[in-house]
């Protein structure tokens, strides 16, 4: 079923729940794995070593001891940088996430450059464009957050050292549209798309549109239980059992159009491309509304799950508008795996190009 054909009553119920959306990380997620940096941590070599050991047990427990010593120097520099940023009153907060002992080049290569530009053919531009709902443009809800609607989103994934962001984003978009249509929760196999999608490069990057086309051509996709994620490219196999869901087509949302993207995500989550994720600011993001920089052409794909506005204490200030994005870097990054990124900048395609290449899957009619 295409977006514009979703039953109105389903949309109304969902939007009622969305009005209660929180603008902070989901409270039900435990926080024991967040490593903060205090003044005491950076006061001496001994205290820094203790911080590293605590971080290492959480993120690199089975790592190479020789490599561990080499990476301690990287970790120390990162801990000092994070502490300085937080002490300086940065608008977004930072902690020591999974990337804390990686060089900037290592992070950028594996995580920030996993998806080239989505290319739209002339037929796709003409035939597969989002059709606005009856709420567009003046009756769109003020807040949308699919995290508050039980069952629509599965857990935050971690792509590991594999440039599979495009496959994970595609899988999560299909999971959501399947739940909204059938009220059945499934975990779709990202690994099947990494291994089997034509035209993509597995762990070296790809496009969600090609992942969707693979599912269309194969008349379905298997579950992550049937075809588990391993975090590297492997030989394409056909698992036992039937696919768990199928899609009929995929649809592009109009580029550089904030209200049409708001309208689309009010109906279900959307795959978006994000430019400039290789910056240290993006890598270190741990909370708040991200406002850049994102000035490079390296690209990443993630799932857009809502939008809202951070209110201001000043009656003359309308507040800060933001999008809510679900990433694939685990719950130690961002707001338990999510990011709020400033909304606006429409002429530029949104901050970090978030409005330039949005698309989503649709069930067969």
Secondary structure, 3 states (H helix, E strand, C coil): CCHHHCCHHHHHHHHHHHCCCCCCCCCCCCCCCCECCCCCCCCCHHHHHHHHHHHHHHHCCCCCHHHHHHHHHHHHHHHHHHHHHHHCCCCCEECECCCCCCCHHHHHHHHCCCCCCCCCCHHHHHHCECCCCCCCCCCCCCCEEHHHCCCCCCCCCECCCCCCHHHHHHHHHHHHHHHHHHCCCCCECHHHHHHHCCCCCHHHCCCHHHHHHHHHHHCCECECCCCCCCCCCCCCCCCCCCCCECCCEEEECCCCCHHHHHHHHCCCCEEEEEECCCCHHHHHEEECEECCCCCCCCEEEEEEEEEEEECCCCCCCCCEEEEEEECCECCCCCECCEEEEECCCHHHCCHHHCCCCCEEEECCC
